[in-house]
Amino acid sequence: MSDKYVTPKVWIFDEETDGTWAKIHRPVSGAAHEAELPEGQHPLQLYSMGTPNGQKVTIMLEELLALGESGAEYDAHLIEIGEGDQFSTGFVKVNPNSKIPALLDCSGESPVRVFESGAILLYLAEKFGHFFPRQIAERTEVLNWLFWLQGSAPYLGGGFGHFYSYAPKKNEYAINRFTMEVKRQLDLLDKQLASRRFIAGNDYSIADMAIWPWYGNLVLGNLYDSADFLDVKSYQNVRRWAEAVRQRPAVQRGRIVNRTRGEP
């Protein structure tokens, strides 16, 4: 049997051969089953899982609570993406894109839905007035890196992480391609952090909260069995920053909310 890929005349979804996460990558959008979402008692209802994208928002919420923002009290509801919880009718009402995290702000007259992790960080920063500078130049630099993360992380997660850790067969071309890109991204971050404490400057911001769960966890050995062949130890500035962020009590709390693996 040849390993050479032959493009089909009409592509057909094959759940049986596409690996660990095949059943959550469907060719259609929308709800697949009926189920209502749970509701708690706090102003904010978070529907998520402790993946890097999920950690962004829980870190932000814990940072706000650490500052005494009682309006940031939240109920964290676990969405088991491996089981397809994100395709329920209830979840699709909050996020039609069926991806975690999703937030429902019930503090006003009518609930406000917020989806996409970067949008949630920006929403919370503007709502509570923290971790997002008011000066236009500093504010824009934070946005530069927030949007950089939204465009770059898929290369790390869906690209490198998928083909290195989850694909049913190792593909040399795909792994080499995405390894090269991830190392380029780490080199960029390392140079950025050579002259500043945090990603967008000397103040901790939503840019750090967005980037740390992906690239901080990577250089600290918490993603993809540490992926030693990336030579993450060589990115000294990224490692210094990653360790500094990890030491924050709110980060230590936020990164374990809705976690489904590791120590309880």
Secondary structure by P-SEA (a helix, b strand, c coil): cccbbbbccbbbbbccccccccccccccccccbbbbbbbccccbbbbbcccaaaaaaaaaaaaaaaacccccbbbbbbbcccccccccaaaaaaccccccbbbbbccccbbbbbccaaaaaaaaaaaccccccccaaaaaaaaaaaaaaaaccccccccccccccccccccaaaaaaaaaaaaaaaaaaaaaaccccccccccccaaaaacccaaaaaaaccccccccccccccaaaaaaaaaaaaacaaaaaaaacccccccc
